[in-house]
C-alpha cells in the first residue's frame, strides 16, 4: 500500500503518510513510499522546498518507492483521506508506542535532538494564525488568545517550581503577541517550518492547535502533550485542554 499524492500543507501530508504507514504495520502490508510532488505554503518560493520537506520527514530512505522499477508490474493500493479516518476510528489500536517508535527513529536519524540547548523544561505552544498567503483559511481554526493564555497559566501551576521556558510558534504581526511576553516566554513568529516542527517534536511539553502540524508533532514527541480539541482525536495519554 502507498500514500496517494496530495497537494495540501506539510502537516496534513505528513499525517497522511504516517497514517498509511501505521495501517500497513497493523495489517501486515508492505508500505511503498510515494514521493512528494506538490505542497502548499511554500511562502518564499524555495526551489528545493519539496526536497527540504522530504528531508524533514526522513521517511524516503527507509521504504521502497513507487518509482522503483521492480514494482512497475506490482499492484499497489493507494490510500487517501480514508487512511486518516481509519486511524481516527481506533487511535489506540493503530497509534501504539511500538509503531510510533519506528517512525520516531526515522525522523530523528538525520537530526540532533538537542535543539534548545538549555537545561530548562521547554514548552512548545502552537498558535495557528492567518497570514497573507492563507486568505481562504477557515476562521474557525484560529483559537482565541484567552484559550492559550489559560493553557500557559495551567502549565505554570501544574509545574510550579520547575524551570519552564515557553516557546510560542505562530505567524503574523509580532505586535499581536504582546500579551504573551514574559520572562519565561520566547516568541518564534514567522520562523522556518523545518525548525518550528523539529522544536515542537523535541519539546518536553507540547500544546497543540487546530492544525495537523502540531497534531502530528504530538505523535512524534516523547514529551507531554496538552491537546486542543480537534476533529482528529487524541491518544489516551494526552491531556485535554
TORLUMDREN-208565 format. One record per residue: residue number from 1; chain; x, y, z of N, C-alpha, C in turn. Coordinates in Angstrom, 3 decimals. Example, Ala and Ser with C-alpha at 12.3 -4.5 7.8 and 13.67 -1.06 7.14 Angstrom:
% residues 2
<1 "A" <13.190 -5.690 7.800> <12.300 -4.500 7.800> <13.200 -3.300 7.800>>
<2 "A" <12.850 -2.250 7.080> <13.670 -1.060 7.140> <12.900 0.030 7.870>>
% end
This chain:
% residues 241
<1 "A" <0.844 -1.177 0.000> <0.000 0.000 0.000> <0.889 1.239 0.000>>
<2 "A" <0.309 2.380 -0.421> <1.084 3.602 -0.541> <0.209 4.813 -0.259>>
<3 "A" <0.856 5.940 -0.024> <0.174 7.212 0.185> <-0.205 7.824 -1.155>>
<4 "A" <-1.479 8.196 -1.285> <-1.961 8.844 -2.511> <-1.368 10.252 -2.581>>
<5 "A" <-0.960 10.718 -3.757> <-0.384 12.072 -3.859> <-1.394 13.144 -3.479>>
<6 "A" <-0.939 14.115 -2.681> <-1.797 15.192 -2.211> <-1.119 16.530 -2.485>>
<7 "A" <-1.828 17.624 -2.218> <-1.285 18.942 -2.529> <-1.348 19.907 -1.347>>
<8 "A" <-1.880 19.471 -0.199> <-2.035 20.408 0.909> <-0.719 20.593 1.657>>
<9 "A" <-0.775 21.162 2.870> <0.424 21.559 3.581> <1.213 20.411 4.189>>
<10 "A" <2.370 20.760 4.760> <3.267 19.751 5.303> <2.598 18.901 6.378>>
<11 "A" <1.950 19.548 7.359> <1.351 18.799 8.462> <0.353 17.774 7.984>>
<12 "A" <-0.540 18.175 7.078> <-1.563 17.275 6.564> <-0.946 16.127 5.765>>
<13 "A" <0.031 16.447 4.933> <0.639 15.390 4.116> <1.459 14.421 4.970>>
<14 "A" <2.188 14.943 5.956> <2.956 14.054 6.829> <2.009 13.182 7.657>>
<15 "A" <0.905 13.755 8.102> <-0.089 12.970 8.833> <-0.611 11.828 7.964>>
<16 "A" <-0.920 12.146 6.707> <-1.434 11.130 5.789> <-0.422 10.006 5.585>>
<17 "A" <0.846 10.368 5.409> <1.890 9.361 5.200> <2.041 8.494 6.446>>
<18 "A" <2.073 9.115 7.626> <2.198 8.347 8.863> <1.014 7.414 9.046>>
<19 "A" <-0.193 7.895 8.731> <-1.378 7.046 8.853> <-1.274 5.821 7.941>>
<20 "A" <-0.805 6.020 6.719> <-0.645 4.900 5.792> <0.384 3.896 6.318>>
<21 "A" <1.480 4.396 6.890> <2.496 3.504 7.451> <1.919 2.718 8.625>>
<22 "A" <1.169 3.392 9.505> <0.599 2.727 10.669> <-0.407 1.653 10.262>>
<23 "A" <-1.194 1.929 9.228> <-2.140 0.925 8.728> <-1.388 -0.267 8.156>>
<24 "A" <-0.319 -0.001 7.416> <0.488 -1.085 6.858> <1.078 -1.937 7.975>>
<25 "A" <1.605 -1.315 9.011> <2.132 -2.063 10.152> <1.044 -2.930 10.772>>
<26 "A" <-0.125 -2.343 11.000> <-1.221 -3.042 11.670> <-1.741 -4.212 10.840>>
<27 "A" <-1.845 -4.026 9.529> <-2.446 -5.032 8.656> <-1.411 -6.005 8.085>>
<28 "A" <-0.150 -5.774 8.365> <0.880 -6.664 7.841> <1.174 -6.456 6.370>>
<29 "A" <0.885 -5.251 5.857> <1.155 -4.923 4.466> <2.539 -4.302 4.318>>
<30 "A" <3.023 -4.235 3.102> <4.265 -3.542 2.795> <3.938 -2.112 2.387>>
<31 "A" <4.535 -1.158 3.069> <4.328 0.239 2.703> <5.339 0.634 1.637>>
<32 "A" <4.852 1.277 0.586> <5.690 1.778 -0.500> <5.518 3.293 -0.537>>
<33 "A" <6.614 4.011 -0.457> <6.538 5.470 -0.370> <6.293 6.106 -1.733>>
<34 "A" <5.313 7.001 -1.777> <5.022 7.786 -2.976> <5.593 9.186 -2.758>>
<35 "A" <6.689 9.544 -3.421> <7.369 10.812 -3.147> <6.461 12.029 -3.318>>
<36 "A" <6.765 13.076 -2.560> <6.026 14.329 -2.667> <6.250 14.959 -4.034>>
<37 "A" <5.215 15.606 -4.544> <5.346 16.295 -5.828> <4.916 17.750 -5.745>>
<38 "A" <3.982 18.050 -4.833> <3.489 19.423 -4.688> <3.047 19.612 -3.250>>
<39 "A" <3.218 20.822 -2.725> <2.842 21.096 -1.337> <2.549 22.580 -1.178>>
<40 "A" <1.503 22.895 -0.427> <1.140 24.278 -0.158> <2.113 24.931 0.825>>
<41 "A" <2.016 26.250 0.933> <2.723 27.058 1.932> <4.216 27.208 1.679>>
<42 "A" <4.618 27.138 0.423> <5.993 27.483 0.085> <6.047 28.995 -0.087>>
<43 "A" <6.007 29.724 1.022> <5.829 31.169 1.013> <6.941 31.924 0.295>>
<44 "A" <8.154 31.395 0.372> <9.296 32.088 -0.222> <9.684 31.525 -1.583>>
<45 "A" <8.819 30.659 -2.127> <9.069 30.046 -3.436> <10.449 29.400 -3.521>>
<46 "A" <10.795 28.647 -2.490> <12.083 27.966 -2.463> <12.105 26.865 -3.531>>
<47 "A" <13.122 26.837 -4.387> <13.176 25.810 -5.437> <13.380 24.399 -4.887>>
<48 "A" <13.989 24.294 -3.683> <14.238 22.980 -3.082> <13.289 22.695 -1.921>>
<49 "A" <12.111 23.337 -1.940> <11.147 23.200 -0.847> <10.716 21.748 -0.649>>
<50 "A" <10.343 21.058 -1.717> <9.887 19.667 -1.614> <11.006 18.787 -1.056>>
<51 "A" <12.209 18.982 -1.552> <13.345 18.194 -1.057> <13.563 18.432 0.436>>
<52 "A" <13.438 19.688 0.858> <13.607 20.009 2.281> <12.531 19.357 3.135>>
<53 "A" <11.308 19.322 2.631> <10.220 18.707 3.385> <10.399 17.187 3.477>>
<54 "A" <10.904 16.578 2.424> <11.165 15.137 2.482> <12.313 14.835 3.447>>
<55 "A" <13.318 15.712 3.478> <14.394 15.539 4.442> <13.891 15.725 5.872>>
<56 "A" <12.934 16.628 6.044> <12.356 16.855 7.364> <11.617 15.607 7.851>>
<57 "A" <10.810 15.009 7.008> <10.103 13.778 7.383> <11.079 12.618 7.546>>
<58 "A" <12.030 12.521 6.619> <13.044 11.456 6.579> <12.410 10.065 6.497>>
<59 "A" <11.331 9.965 5.755> <10.664 8.677 5.514> <11.262 7.976 4.297>>
<60 "A" <11.597 8.740 3.297> <12.002 8.219 1.989> <13.132 7.191 2.038>>
<61 "A" <14.187 7.376 2.854> <15.294 6.415 2.827> <14.946 5.023 3.350>>
<62 "A" <13.808 4.872 4.005> <13.508 3.624 4.704> <12.526 2.711 3.976>>
<63 "A" <11.989 3.169 2.843> <10.991 2.372 2.132> <11.280 2.363 0.635>>
<64 "A" <10.775 1.319 -0.018> <10.808 1.321 -1.475> <9.925 2.452 -1.990>>
<65 "A" <10.238 2.923 -3.191> <9.460 3.982 -3.816> <8.574 3.401 -4.907>>
<66 "A" <7.429 4.036 -5.126> <6.537 3.579 -6.200> <7.223 3.690 -7.556>>
<67 "A" <8.320 4.464 -7.609> <9.035 4.645 -8.868> <10.095 3.565 -9.097>>
<68 "A" <10.275 2.653 -8.131> <11.244 1.571 -8.308> <10.817 0.661 -9.454>>
<69 "A" <11.735 0.364 -10.325> <11.414 -0.467 -11.492> <10.886 -1.838 -11.086>>
<70 "A" <11.358 -2.370 -9.976> <10.937 -3.701 -9.544> <9.462 -3.760 -9.172>>
<71 "A" <8.828 -2.580 -8.995> <7.417 -2.531 -8.601> <6.497 -2.154 -9.758>>
<72 "A" <7.051 -1.948 -10.939> <6.267 -1.438 -12.052> <5.085 -2.332 -12.414>>
<73 "A" <5.233 -3.629 -12.258> <4.150 -4.552 -12.620> <3.456 -5.132 -11.395>>
<74 "A" <3.668 -4.518 -10.234> <3.050 -4.991 -8.997> <1.847 -4.123 -8.657>>
<75 "A" <0.843 -4.736 -8.034> <-0.338 -3.981 -7.614> <-0.013 -3.168 -6.364>>
<76 "A" <-0.305 -1.880 -6.400> <-0.128 -1.008 -5.240> <-1.467 -0.338 -4.937>>
<77 "A" <-1.936 -0.487 -3.722> <-3.187 0.152 -3.306> <-2.864 1.512 -2.687>>
<78 "A" <-3.454 2.561 -3.232> <-3.199 3.913 -2.757> <-4.308 4.353 -1.813>>
<79 "A" <-3.904 4.866 -0.643> <-4.861 5.372 0.344> <-4.805 6.896 0.369>>
<80 "A" <-5.977 7.514 0.402> <-6.031 8.971 0.525> <-6.645 9.297 1.880>>
<81 "A" <-7.710 10.099 1.929> <-8.299 10.525 3.182> <-8.783 9.375 4.066>>
<82 "A" <-9.271 8.244 3.503> <-9.721 7.152 4.376> <-8.658 6.654 5.347>>
<83 "A" <-7.375 6.863 5.033> <-6.313 6.443 5.949> <-6.433 7.195 7.276>>
<84 "A" <-6.667 8.513 7.205> <-6.805 9.299 8.427> <-8.050 8.883 9.198>>
<85 "A" <-9.135 8.613 8.468> <-10.371 8.242 9.141> <-10.262 6.872 9.800>>
<86 "A" <-9.511 5.965 9.180> <-9.310 4.642 9.771> <-8.567 4.775 11.097>>
<87 "A" <-7.559 5.637 11.131> <-6.816 5.873 12.364> <-7.709 6.548 13.400>>
<88 "A" <-8.467 7.556 12.967> <-9.345 8.290 13.881> <-10.345 7.369 14.574>>
<89 "A" <-10.813 6.353 13.863> <-11.854 5.465 14.389> <-11.339 4.554 15.491>>
<90 "A" <-10.021 4.349 15.544> <-9.464 3.432 16.540> <-8.010 3.810 16.825>>
<91 "A" <-7.836 4.988 17.404> <-6.497 5.545 17.575> <-5.577 4.606 18.345>>
<92 "A" <-6.043 4.092 19.470> <-5.152 3.316 20.331> <-4.769 1.975 19.731>>
<93 "A" <-5.518 1.509 18.732> <-5.177 0.260 18.066> <-4.065 0.456 17.053>>
<94 "A" <-4.083 1.569 16.348> <-3.097 1.840 15.299> <-1.888 2.621 15.824>>
<95 "A" <-2.169 3.611 16.665> <-1.118 4.522 17.119> <-0.561 3.998 18.444>>
<96 "A" <0.357 3.063 18.356> <0.942 2.444 19.546> <2.356 2.966 19.761>>
<97 "A" <2.843 2.810 20.985> <4.219 3.237 21.274> <5.210 2.490 20.385>>
<98 "A" <4.937 1.199 20.133> <5.851 0.401 19.320> <5.895 0.890 17.879>>
<99 "A" <4.718 1.110 17.280> <4.690 1.545 15.879> <5.238 2.957 15.727>>
<100 "A" <4.957 3.834 16.680> <5.461 5.197 16.600> <6.966 5.251 16.796>>
<101 "A" <7.509 4.337 17.603> <8.945 4.358 17.859> <9.728 4.161 16.566>>
<102 "A" <9.213 3.324 15.667> <9.880 3.113 14.378> <9.915 4.408 13.566>>
<103 "A" <8.786 5.126 13.570> <8.700 6.366 12.794> <9.525 7.464 13.452>>
<104 "A" <9.545 7.500 14.792> <10.382 8.462 15.501> <11.857 8.246 15.183>>
<105 "A" <12.267 6.979 15.129> <13.663 6.662 14.825> <14.035 7.183 13.440>>
<106 "A" <13.125 7.014 12.464> <13.360 7.538 11.123> <13.478 9.063 11.161>>
<107 "A" <12.558 9.702 11.855> <12.526 11.170 11.896> <13.822 11.743 12.463>>
<108 "A" <14.310 11.155 13.564> <15.466 11.725 14.249> <16.791 11.268 13.656>>
<109 "A" <16.785 10.332 12.725> <18.032 9.766 12.205> <18.930 10.808 11.545>>
<110 "A" <18.366 11.872 10.996> <19.174 12.901 10.323> <19.120 14.248 11.052>>
<111 "A" <18.832 14.203 12.371> <18.712 15.440 13.147> <19.317 15.263 14.534>>
<112 "A" <19.665 16.368 15.166> <20.072 16.361 16.567> <18.844 16.628 17.429>>
<113 "A" <18.719 15.878 18.518> <17.593 16.091 19.431> <17.807 17.299 20.347>>
<114 "A" <19.049 17.714 20.514> <19.348 18.820 21.427> <19.192 20.151 20.696>>
<115 "A" <17.948 20.514 20.415> <17.702 21.716 19.611> <17.579 22.976 20.474>>
<116 "A" <17.200 22.829 21.736> <17.017 24.006 22.582> <18.314 24.413 23.280>>
<117 "A" <19.168 23.444 23.517> <20.490 23.698 24.114> <20.379 24.483 25.413>>
<118 "A" <19.497 24.048 26.290> <19.387 24.626 27.624> <18.985 23.519 28.597>>
<119 "A" <18.936 23.834 29.849> <18.598 22.844 30.887> <17.174 23.046 31.408>>
<120 "A" <16.360 23.734 30.625> <15.009 24.055 31.059> <14.002 23.005 30.596>>
<121 "A" <12.785 23.104 31.117> <11.665 22.335 30.589> <11.056 23.181 29.482>>
<122 "A" <11.254 22.774 28.238> <10.837 23.573 27.085> <9.409 23.208 26.682>>
<123 "A" <8.564 24.231 26.651> <7.145 24.063 26.333> <6.870 24.697 24.976>>
<124 "A" <6.520 23.895 23.990> <6.199 24.399 22.653> <4.694 24.635 22.556>>
<125 "A" <4.308 25.835 22.166> <2.891 26.204 22.052> <2.622 26.624 20.613>>
<126 "A" <1.810 25.843 19.908> <1.492 26.174 18.523> <0.191 26.968 18.490>>
<127 "A" <0.268 28.179 17.975> <-0.913 29.037 17.858> <-1.158 29.283 16.381>>
<128 "A" <-2.174 28.661 15.841> <-2.464 28.818 14.416> <-3.080 30.185 14.170>>
<129 "A" <-2.478 30.925 13.259> <-2.958 32.259 12.909> <-2.882 32.452 11.397>>
<130 "A" <-3.753 33.300 10.824> <-3.736 33.531 9.375> <-2.532 34.352 8.947>>
<131 "A" <-2.204 34.271 7.675> <-1.178 35.143 7.113> <-1.625 35.554 5.719>>
<132 "A" <-0.853 36.384 5.070> <-1.257 36.952 3.782> <-1.412 35.904 2.693>>
<133 "A" <-0.818 34.734 2.881> <-0.907 33.672 1.877> <-2.144 32.797 2.062>>
<134 "A" <-2.784 32.891 3.228> <-3.893 31.997 3.559> <-5.220 32.749 3.589>>
<135 "A" <-5.506 33.456 2.544> <-6.691 34.318 2.531> <-7.986 33.526 2.583>>
<136 "A" <-7.944 32.251 2.216> <-9.162 31.439 2.223> <-9.219 30.478 3.395>>
<137 "A" <-8.311 30.647 4.357> <-8.276 29.738 5.500> <-9.536 29.899 6.349>>
<138 "A" <-9.889 28.825 7.070> <-11.100 28.813 7.873> <-10.876 29.557 9.186>>
<139 "A" <-11.660 30.594 9.420> <-11.511 31.384 10.640> <-11.781 30.552 11.885>>
<140 "A" <-12.593 29.499 11.772> <-12.934 28.681 12.928> <-11.709 27.986 13.503>>
<141 "A" <-10.615 27.917 12.725> <-9.425 27.214 13.185> <-8.468 28.121 13.955>>
<142 "A" <-8.843 29.374 14.157> <-7.984 30.304 14.877> <-8.529 30.513 16.286>>
<143 "A" <-7.948 29.809 17.240> <-8.408 29.829 18.618> <-8.033 31.143 19.308>>
<144 "A" <-8.848 31.579 20.245> <-8.622 32.856 20.917> <-7.352 32.823 21.758>>
<145 "A" <-6.763 33.999 21.950> <-5.584 34.112 22.800> <-5.910 33.749 24.245>>
<146 "A" <-7.146 33.983 24.664> <-7.544 33.647 26.034> <-7.355 32.156 26.286>>
<147 "A" <-7.702 31.351 25.298> <-7.538 29.896 25.430> <-6.079 29.548 25.718>>
<148 "A" <-5.180 30.140 24.952> <-3.767 29.807 25.119> <-3.177 30.431 26.384>>
<149 "A" <-3.613 31.627 26.744> <-3.151 32.219 27.995> <-3.569 31.348 29.180>>
<150 "A" <-4.780 30.803 29.114> <-5.243 29.893 30.163> <-4.411 28.615 30.190>>
<151 "A" <-4.022 28.127 28.993> <-3.193 26.926 28.916> <-1.832 27.177 29.567>>
<152 "A" <-1.229 28.350 29.290> <0.058 28.682 29.898> <-0.065 28.784 31.411>>
<153 "A" <-1.149 29.397 31.878> <-1.375 29.525 33.319> <-1.517 28.151 33.960>>
<154 "A" <-2.241 27.267 33.311> <-2.429 25.916 33.843> <-1.097 25.178 33.952>>
<155 "A" <-0.280 25.260 32.908> <1.006 24.550 32.912> <1.935 25.148 33.961>>
<156 "A" <1.940 26.468 34.104> <2.748 27.093 35.152> <2.319 26.592 36.526>>
<157 "A" <1.022 26.435 36.726> <0.512 25.963 38.016> <0.869 24.492 38.239>>
<158 "A" <0.684 23.667 37.204> <0.925 22.237 37.358> <2.414 21.907 37.464>>
<159 "A" <3.271 22.795 36.966> <4.724 22.601 37.040> <5.362 23.664 37.936>>
<160 "A" <4.641 24.071 38.960> <5.137 25.102 39.873> <6.490 24.678 40.459>>
<161 "A" <7.428 25.622 40.452> <8.754 25.339 40.980> <9.724 24.797 39.949>>
<162 "A" <9.224 24.451 38.757> <10.076 23.940 37.683> <10.560 25.100 36.799>>
<163 "A" <11.678 24.895 36.163> <12.268 25.942 35.308> <11.707 25.819 33.892>>
<164 "A" <10.559 26.414 33.669> <9.863 26.336 32.388> <10.332 27.432 31.437>>
<165 "A" <10.345 27.104 30.154> <10.549 28.113 29.116> <9.541 27.833 28.007>>
<166 "A" <8.621 28.782 27.798> <7.579 28.643 26.787> <8.069 29.180 25.451>>
<167 "A" <7.798 28.424 24.393> <8.140 28.829 23.034> <6.837 28.952 22.248>>
<168 "A" <6.499 30.162 21.818> <5.265 30.409 21.075> <5.581 30.381 19.585>>
<169 "A" <4.957 29.459 18.852> <5.177 29.330 17.407> <3.919 29.777 16.673>>
<170 "A" <4.066 30.814 15.838> <2.904 31.304 15.116> <3.360 32.160 13.937>>
<171 "A" <2.377 32.855 13.321> <2.620 33.714 12.170> <1.883 35.031 12.362>>
<172 "A" <2.347 36.052 11.661> <1.639 37.323 11.674> <2.476 38.451 12.262>>
<173 "A" <1.828 39.591 12.472> <2.484 40.764 13.041> <2.887 40.467 14.484>>
<174 "A" <4.140 40.678 14.819> <4.636 40.345 16.159> <3.902 41.093 17.267>>
<175 "A" <3.336 42.276 16.931> <2.618 43.055 17.950> <1.366 42.337 18.440>>
<176 "A" <0.859 41.409 17.644> <-0.339 40.661 18.034> <-0.056 39.657 19.143>>
<177 "A" <1.211 39.488 19.489> <1.583 38.505 20.504> <2.170 39.166 21.750>>
<178 "A" <1.935 40.475 21.883> <2.473 41.202 23.031> <1.971 40.630 24.354>>
<179 "A" <0.734 40.124 24.388> <0.175 39.622 25.637> <0.923 38.408 26.181>>
<180 "A" <1.658 37.721 25.318> <2.386 36.520 25.753> <3.766 36.858 26.321>>
<181 "A" <4.230 38.064 26.112> <5.590 38.418 26.505> <5.767 38.299 28.017>>
<182 "A" <6.806 37.574 28.409> <7.127 37.372 29.818> <8.557 36.849 29.891>>
<183 "A" <9.118 36.824 31.088> <10.499 36.368 31.241> <10.672 34.911 30.848>>
<184 "A" <9.599 34.123 30.955> <9.696 32.697 30.649> <9.105 32.354 29.277>>
<185 "A" <9.020 33.345 28.381> <8.420 33.135 27.062> <9.379 33.625 25.965>>
<186 "A" <9.506 32.807 24.920> <10.246 33.194 23.720> <9.276 33.142 22.543>>
<187 "A" <9.200 34.215 21.764> <8.318 34.249 20.601> <9.064 33.783 19.354>>
<188 "A" <8.472 32.836 18.634> <9.014 32.354 17.359> <7.964 32.663 16.291>>
<189 "A" <7.989 33.849 15.756> <6.954 34.302 14.821> <7.528 34.304 13.404>>
<190 "A" <6.829 33.639 12.501> <7.223 33.560 11.087> <8.604 32.927 10.900>>
<191 "A" <8.929 31.988 11.754> <10.195 31.280 11.586> <10.030 30.125 10.604>>
<192 "A" <11.141 29.556 10.188> <11.131 28.499 9.176> <10.358 27.278 9.653>>
<193 "A" <9.628 26.660 8.723> <8.810 25.500 9.043> <9.642 24.364 9.625>>
<194 "A" <10.801 24.102 9.035> <11.618 22.969 9.479> <12.015 23.115 10.944>>
<195 "A" <12.569 24.259 11.309> <12.998 24.452 12.694> <11.804 24.467 13.643>>
<196 "A" <10.696 25.046 13.209> <9.492 25.074 14.036> <9.011 23.664 14.350>>
<197 "A" <8.905 22.820 13.325> <8.388 21.473 13.543> <9.355 20.641 14.387>>
<198 "A" <10.639 20.739 14.118> <11.626 19.980 14.887> <11.556 20.364 16.365>>
<199 "A" <11.418 21.655 16.646> <11.345 22.090 18.040> <10.061 21.637 18.706>>
<200 "A" <8.957 21.601 17.976> <7.722 21.064 18.543> <7.916 19.606 18.964>>
<201 "A" <8.528 18.831 18.086> <8.727 17.413 18.371> <9.710 17.231 19.518>>
<202 "A" <10.723 18.082 19.594> <11.765 17.948 20.614> <11.338 18.461 21.983>>
<203 "A" <10.218 19.157 22.062> <9.812 19.818 23.305> <9.514 18.806 24.413>>
<204 "A" <9.654 19.276 25.650> <9.290 18.465 26.817> <7.785 18.460 27.023>>
<205 "A" <7.148 19.567 26.640> <5.693 19.705 26.710> <5.241 20.372 25.418>>
<206 "A" <4.195 19.843 24.805> <3.670 20.400 23.555> <2.200 20.764 23.724>>
<207 "A" <1.849 21.989 23.370> <0.453 22.439 23.338> <0.049 22.523 21.872>>
<208 "A" <-0.929 21.722 21.477> <-1.318 21.657 20.072> <-2.371 22.706 19.738>>
<209 "A" <-2.636 22.838 18.437> <-3.674 23.752 17.951> <-4.587 22.985 17.013>>
<210 "A" <-5.493 23.700 16.367> <-6.378 23.090 15.374> <-5.620 22.960 14.059>>
<211 "A" <-4.608 22.135 14.057> <-3.716 22.023 12.924> <-3.043 20.660 12.915>>
<212 "A" <-2.924 20.073 11.721> <-2.214 18.805 11.599> <-0.729 18.961 11.918>>
<213 "A" <-0.192 20.176 11.782> <1.226 20.392 12.031> <1.596 20.027 13.466>>
<214 "A" <0.883 20.605 14.438> <1.193 20.285 15.833> <0.556 18.966 16.258>>
<215 "A" <-0.541 18.589 15.618> <-1.166 17.298 15.948> <-0.209 16.148 15.665>>
<216 "A" <0.428 16.170 14.494> <1.329 15.077 14.135> <2.646 15.210 14.894>>
<217 "A" <3.019 16.419 15.299> <4.162 16.574 16.201> <3.883 15.866 17.519>>
<218 "A" <2.601 15.848 17.916> <2.202 15.118 19.116> <2.437 13.624 18.989>>
<219 "A" <2.260 13.068 17.803> <2.567 11.656 17.564> <4.062 11.378 17.762>>
<220 "A" <4.897 12.314 17.332> <6.340 12.077 17.280> <7.083 12.470 18.552>>
<221 "A" <6.505 13.343 19.352> <7.214 13.811 20.532> <7.246 12.748 21.627>>
<222 "A" <8.304 12.799 22.426> <8.379 11.982 23.634> <7.928 12.772 24.848>>
<223 "A" <7.522 14.019 24.617> <7.100 14.878 25.707> <5.624 14.708 26.053>>
<224 "A" <5.194 15.496 27.017> <3.783 15.528 27.432> <3.010 16.371 26.435>>
<225 "A" <1.829 15.901 26.030> <1.019 16.626 25.047> <-0.244 17.161 25.700>>
<226 "A" <-0.435 18.481 25.628> <-1.697 19.124 26.005> <-2.465 19.343 24.709>>
<227 "A" <-3.590 18.669 24.604> <-4.307 18.558 23.329> <-5.454 19.552 23.227>>
<228 "A" <-5.390 20.393 22.185> <-6.510 21.262 21.832> <-7.538 20.412 21.090>>
<229 "A" <-8.799 20.322 21.573> <-9.821 19.515 20.883> <-9.858 19.810 19.392>>
<230 "A" <-9.863 18.735 18.604> <-9.667 18.801 17.162> <-10.539 17.711 16.552>>
<231 "A" <-10.744 17.760 15.217> <-11.527 16.682 14.601> <-10.736 15.380 14.503>>
<232 "A" <-9.423 15.444 14.692> <-8.642 14.218 14.833> <-8.484 13.948 16.333>>
<233 "A" <-8.917 12.794 16.810> <-8.975 12.536 18.255> <-7.603 12.347 18.891>>
<234 "A" <-7.524 12.539 20.208> <-6.242 12.428 20.911> <-5.900 10.978 21.262>>
<235 "A" <-4.644 10.742 21.556> <-4.242 9.494 22.201> <-4.712 9.549 23.659>>
<236 "A" <-4.878 8.381 24.266> <-5.373 8.326 25.644> <-4.452 9.043 26.630>>
<237 "A" <-3.146 9.032 26.352> <-2.190 9.618 27.278> <-2.122 11.137 27.186>>
<238 "A" <-2.724 11.736 26.169> <-2.691 13.183 26.032> <-3.616 13.856 27.040>>
<239 "A" <-3.278 15.069 27.417> <-4.057 15.826 28.400> <-4.976 16.792 27.658>>
<240 "A" <-6.253 16.721 27.954> <-7.249 17.527 27.246> <-7.270 18.941 27.791>>
<241 "A" <-7.192 19.927 26.886> <-7.345 21.325 27.270> <-8.813 21.722 27.153>>
% end
